[in-house]
């Protein structure tokens, strides 16, 4: 443990370790990607994909080990006991800072299939990363704007059909698709602007989640609803590396996705759209209440700690 170091020095050291870890694994990732790209043989591509996923998981595991080495964080994690690496999951999490991503990666790494994001089709052309995402089997989706569909009504439903075909490989290969339903990080200003009815959450965005479940409804039966709470308040990645976050509470809840909400087109089915929104809003209300309870518990714990400290001073 290097938590005795000054916070700035610990942050610099942790940052250097994370960068070193990234550059260590990157050549292996690029080599595997190159072999998968130039050797279009099914068994080789499948083997390369498994190798690349193992490399990515090792990178995440090393980042988590760096946190353990440089930080003294009190992790309070619940709900990960019954997770499986050979199942399909839609993973949702409240979003407060970019720290949420390494936190979720640490909590779920090697307990579920590698976390993947649905990416816009255009991102495949991003230098280096685009081909790496392709090699790691990140699902690319093609979506048409409402303006485009008004001019080309014959294309309605084609985006969902195209994405379903792209996800064909996941019929036999388990996957965990990760999504922030809020779409952006929570801030008091955004909360006020949205006039969100929730105390601790922004309004959820339904389209992305519905698109995933519409594309992969045959395989994806379970949502992992993750709630993260930082008692000291959310901080960015630099705050995490400099020890400003001392406690992280993570609650993982398995939620069955009703069969009526899978495999349908959110943009073309009004009944499904209404039912899906009600379902998500109920989950959101429960999440908001959980965060409120975690706040109450943290306040009680702080009060007890302060009282104990005062007693020791008076003794």
C-alpha positions as CSV (number, residue, x, y, z in Angstrom):
1,X,0.0,0.0,0.0
2,X,1.3,3.4,-1.0
3,X,-1.5,5.4,0.6
4,X,1.1,7.0,3.0
5,X,2.5,9.1,0.1
6,X,1.3,12.7,-0.5
7,X,-1.8,12.8,-2.5
8,X,-0.3,14.5,-5.5
9,X,2.7,12.1,-5.6
10,X,0.4,9.2,-5.3
11,X,-1.7,10.5,-8.2
12,X,1.3,11.0,-10.4
13,X,2.7,7.5,-9.6
14,X,-0.7,5.8,-10.1
15,X,-1.1,7.7,-13.4
16,X,2.3,6.5,-14.6
17,X,1.4,3.0,-13.7
18,X,-1.9,3.1,-15.6
19,X,-0.1,4.5,-18.7
20,X,2.6,1.9,-18.4
21,X,0.0,-0.8,-18.1
22,X,-1.8,0.5,-21.2
23,X,1.4,0.6,-23.3
24,X,2.4,-2.9,-22.1
25,X,-0.8,-4.5,-23.4
26,X,-1.4,-2.4,-26.5
27,X,1.2,-4.2,-28.8
28,X,-0.4,-7.5,-28.0
29,X,-3.9,-6.1,-28.7
30,X,-2.7,-4.6,-32.0
31,X,-1.0,-7.9,-33.0
32,X,-4.1,-10.0,-32.3
33,X,-6.2,-7.4,-34.2
34,X,-3.8,-7.6,-37.2
35,X,-3.9,-11.4,-37.3
36,X,-7.7,-11.4,-37.1
37,X,-7.9,-8.9,-39.9
38,X,-5.6,-10.7,-42.3
39,X,-6.5,-14.3,-41.6
40,X,-10.2,-14.6,-42.4
41,X,-10.5,-18.1,-41.2
42,X,-13.4,-18.7,-38.8
43,X,-11.6,-20.8,-36.2
44,X,-8.6,-18.4,-36.2
45,X,-10.8,-15.3,-35.9
46,X,-12.7,-16.9,-33.0
47,X,-9.4,-17.8,-31.3
48,X,-8.1,-14.3,-31.8
49,X,-11.3,-12.8,-30.4
50,X,-10.9,-14.9,-27.2
51,X,-7.3,-13.9,-26.9
52,X,-8.1,-10.2,-27.4
53,X,-10.8,-10.4,-24.7
54,X,-8.3,-12.0,-22.3
55,X,-5.8,-9.2,-23.0
56,X,-8.5,-6.5,-22.4
57,X,-9.6,-8.3,-19.2
58,X,-5.9,-8.4,-18.1
59,X,-5.6,-4.7,-18.7
60,X,-8.6,-4.0,-16.5
61,X,-7.3,-6.4,-13.8
62,X,-4.0,-4.6,-13.7
63,X,-5.7,-1.2,-13.5
64,X,-7.7,-2.5,-10.5
65,X,-4.5,-3.8,-8.9
66,X,-2.9,-0.4,-9.3
67,X,-5.8,1.1,-7.4
68,X,-5.4,-1.4,-4.6
69,X,-1.6,-0.6,-4.5
70,X,-1.9,3.1,-4.4
71,X,-5.3,3.8,-2.7
72,X,-6.9,2.8,0.6
73,X,-10.5,2.5,-0.6
74,X,-13.3,1.0,1.5
75,X,-15.2,-1.0,-1.2
76,X,-18.8,-1.9,-0.2
77,X,-20.0,-4.2,-3.0
78,X,-23.1,-6.3,-3.0
79,X,-25.0,-8.4,-5.6
80,X,-22.1,-9.9,-7.6
81,X,-22.3,-13.4,-6.1
82,X,-24.6,-15.0,-8.7
83,X,-23.2,-13.5,-11.8
84,X,-22.0,-15.7,-14.6
85,X,-19.4,-15.4,-17.4
86,X,-21.5,-17.4,-19.8
87,X,-24.7,-15.4,-19.7
88,X,-26.0,-12.3,-21.6
89,X,-26.5,-9.0,-19.7
90,X,-27.6,-5.5,-20.4
91,X,-25.6,-3.4,-17.9
92,X,-26.9,-0.1,-16.7
93,X,-25.4,2.3,-14.2
94,X,-26.1,5.8,-12.8
95,X,-23.4,8.3,-14.1
96,X,-21.7,10.8,-11.9
97,X,-18.1,11.0,-13.2
98,X,-15.7,9.2,-15.5
99,X,-14.6,7.3,-12.3
100,X,-17.8,5.2,-12.8
101,X,-16.2,3.3,-15.7
102,X,-13.1,1.9,-13.9
103,X,-15.3,1.2,-10.9
104,X,-17.8,-0.9,-12.9
105,X,-14.9,-2.6,-14.7
106,X,-13.3,-3.6,-11.4
107,X,-16.6,-4.9,-9.9
108,X,-17.6,-6.9,-13.0
109,X,-14.3,-7.9,-14.5
110,X,-14.2,-11.7,-15.1
111,X,-17.5,-12.1,-13.4
112,X,-19.5,-11.4,-16.5
113,X,-18.5,-11.4,-20.2
114,X,-16.3,-8.4,-21.1
115,X,-18.2,-5.2,-21.1
116,X,-19.0,-3.8,-24.5
117,X,-20.7,-0.7,-25.8
118,X,-22.9,-0.4,-28.8
119,X,-21.0,2.0,-31.1
120,X,-22.2,4.1,-34.1
121,X,-21.2,2.6,-37.4
122,X,-19.1,5.6,-38.2
123,X,-16.7,5.0,-35.3
124,X,-15.2,1.9,-37.0
125,X,-13.1,4.5,-39.0
126,X,-11.5,6.0,-35.9
127,X,-7.7,5.4,-36.3
128,X,-6.4,2.3,-34.4
129,X,-9.3,2.2,-31.9
130,X,-11.9,1.5,-34.6
131,X,-10.2,-1.7,-35.8
132,X,-9.5,-2.7,-32.2
133,X,-13.2,-2.3,-31.3
134,X,-14.0,-4.4,-34.4
135,X,-11.5,-7.1,-33.3
136,X,-13.0,-7.2,-29.8
137,X,-16.5,-7.7,-31.4
138,X,-17.9,-4.5,-30.1
139,X,-21.3,-4.3,-31.8
140,X,-21.7,-1.5,-34.3
141,X,-25.1,-0.1,-35.0
142,X,-26.5,1.9,-37.9
143,X,-29.3,4.3,-37.0
144,X,-31.2,6.7,-39.2
145,X,-32.4,10.1,-38.0
146,X,-36.1,11.0,-37.9
147,X,-35.4,13.6,-40.7
148,X,-33.8,10.9,-42.9
149,X,-36.7,8.5,-42.3
150,X,-39.2,11.2,-43.3
151,X,-37.5,11.5,-46.6
152,X,-36.9,7.8,-47.0
153,X,-39.9,6.0,-45.3
154,X,-38.8,2.7,-47.0
155,X,-35.8,2.6,-44.6
156,X,-38.0,2.3,-41.4
157,X,-36.9,-0.6,-39.4
158,X,-33.8,-1.2,-41.5
159,X,-31.5,0.1,-38.7
160,X,-32.8,-2.5,-36.3
161,X,-32.5,-5.2,-38.9
162,X,-28.9,-4.2,-39.7
163,X,-27.9,-4.2,-36.1
164,X,-29.6,-7.6,-35.4
165,X,-27.4,-9.1,-38.2
166,X,-24.3,-7.5,-36.8
167,X,-25.2,-9.1,-33.4
168,X,-25.6,-12.5,-34.9
169,X,-22.2,-13.6,-33.5
170,X,-23.6,-13.0,-30.0
171,X,-26.3,-15.8,-30.4
172,X,-23.6,-18.3,-29.3
173,X,-21.1,-15.9,-27.6
174,X,-22.3,-14.3,-24.3
175,X,-21.9,-10.6,-24.1
176,X,-22.5,-7.8,-21.5
177,X,-23.6,-4.5,-23.2
178,X,-22.9,-1.5,-21.0
179,X,-25.0,1.7,-21.2
180,X,-25.4,4.9,-19.1
181,X,-29.2,5.4,-19.3
182,X,-28.8,9.1,-18.2
183,X,-26.7,9.7,-21.3
184,X,-24.5,12.2,-19.5
185,X,-23.0,12.8,-16.0
186,X,-25.2,14.0,-13.2
187,X,-24.7,17.6,-12.1
188,X,-27.1,19.9,-10.1
189,X,-27.3,22.2,-13.1
190,X,-28.3,19.4,-15.5
191,X,-30.8,18.1,-12.9
192,X,-32.4,21.5,-12.6
193,X,-32.5,22.1,-16.3
194,X,-34.2,18.8,-16.9
195,X,-36.6,19.4,-14.0
196,X,-36.0,15.7,-13.2
197,X,-38.5,14.2,-10.9
198,X,-35.8,12.2,-9.2
199,X,-33.7,13.5,-6.4
200,X,-30.4,11.9,-7.4
201,X,-30.8,11.0,-11.0
202,X,-31.3,12.7,-14.4
203,X,-34.1,11.5,-16.6
204,X,-33.3,8.2,-18.3
205,X,-33.0,8.1,-22.1
206,X,-35.0,5.1,-23.3
207,X,-34.0,4.8,-27.0
208,X,-30.6,3.3,-26.6
209,X,-31.6,0.6,-24.1
210,X,-34.7,-0.3,-26.1
211,X,-32.5,-0.6,-29.3
212,X,-30.2,-3.0,-27.5
213,X,-33.0,-5.2,-26.3
214,X,-34.7,-5.0,-29.6
215,X,-31.6,-6.2,-31.4
216,X,-30.6,-8.9,-28.9
217,X,-34.0,-9.8,-27.3
218,X,-33.6,-13.5,-28.1
219,X,-30.5,-13.9,-25.9
220,X,-30.6,-11.0,-23.5
221,X,-33.0,-11.8,-20.6
222,X,-31.3,-9.9,-17.7
223,X,-30.4,-6.4,-16.8
224,X,-27.7,-5.6,-14.3
225,X,-28.9,-2.4,-12.7
226,X,-25.8,-1.0,-10.9
227,X,-26.0,1.8,-8.4
228,X,-22.8,3.6,-7.4
229,X,-22.6,6.0,-4.4
230,X,-19.6,8.0,-3.3
231,X,-20.1,9.2,0.3
232,X,-17.3,11.8,-0.1
233,X,-19.0,13.0,-3.3
234,X,-18.1,12.1,-6.9
235,X,-14.7,13.0,-8.2
236,X,-13.0,12.6,-11.6
237,X,-10.3,10.0,-12.4
238,X,-7.6,12.4,-11.0
239,X,-9.6,12.6,-7.7
240,X,-9.7,8.8,-7.6
241,X,-5.9,8.5,-8.2
242,X,-5.1,11.1,-5.5
243,X,-7.1,9.5,-2.8
244,X,-10.1,11.9,-2.6
245,X,-12.4,8.9,-2.8
246,X,-12.2,6.9,0.4
247,X,-15.4,4.8,0.2
248,X,-17.2,3.4,-2.9
249,X,-20.6,1.7,-2.5
250,X,-21.7,-0.5,-5.4
251,X,-25.0,-2.3,-5.5
252,X,-25.6,-4.7,-8.4
253,X,-29.2,-5.8,-8.9
254,X,-30.3,-8.5,-11.3
255,X,-33.5,-7.5,-13.1
256,X,-35.4,-9.9,-15.4
257,X,-36.2,-8.3,-18.7
258,X,-39.9,-9.1,-19.5
259,X,-40.3,-11.1,-22.7
260,X,-42.9,-8.5,-23.9
261,X,-40.0,-5.9,-23.9
262,X,-37.6,-7.9,-26.0
263,X,-37.0,-8.1,-29.7
264,X,-39.3,-5.2,-30.7
265,X,-38.8,-2.0,-32.6
266,X,-39.0,1.0,-30.1
267,X,-39.4,3.5,-32.9
268,X,-42.2,1.8,-34.7
269,X,-44.3,0.1,-31.9
270,X,-46.2,2.7,-29.8
271,X,-47.5,0.1,-27.3
272,X,-44.0,-1.3,-26.7
273,X,-42.6,2.2,-26.4
274,X,-45.1,3.1,-23.7
275,X,-44.6,-0.2,-21.8
276,X,-40.8,0.1,-22.0
277,X,-40.8,3.6,-20.6
278,X,-43.0,2.6,-17.6
279,X,-40.7,-0.3,-16.9
280,X,-37.5,1.9,-16.9
281,X,-39.2,4.6,-14.8
282,X,-40.1,2.0,-12.1
283,X,-36.4,0.9,-12.1
284,X,-35.3,4.5,-11.9
285,X,-37.6,5.3,-9.0
286,X,-36.2,2.3,-7.0
287,X,-32.7,3.4,-7.8
288,X,-33.4,6.9,-6.7
289,X,-34.8,5.7,-3.4
290,X,-31.8,3.4,-2.9
291,X,-29.3,6.3,-3.3
292,X,-31.4,8.4,-0.9
293,X,-31.2,5.5,1.7
294,X,-27.4,5.2,1.1
295,X,-27.1,9.0,1.8
296,X,-29.0,8.5,5.1
297,X,-26.8,5.6,6.1
298,X,-23.7,7.6,5.3
299,X,-24.9,10.5,7.4
300,X,-25.6,8.2,10.4
301,X,-22.2,6.6,10.1
302,X,-20.5,10.0,10.0
303,X,-22.5,11.1,13.1
304,X,-21.4,8.0,15.0
305,X,-17.7,8.5,14.0
306,X,-17.8,12.1,15.1
307,X,-19.4,11.2,18.4
308,X,-16.8,8.6,19.0
309,X,-14.0,11.0,18.2
310,X,-15.5,13.6,20.6
311,X,-15.7,11.0,23.4
312,X,-12.1,10.1,22.9
313,X,-11.1,13.8,23.1
314,X,-13.0,14.2,26.4
315,X,-11.4,11.1,28.0
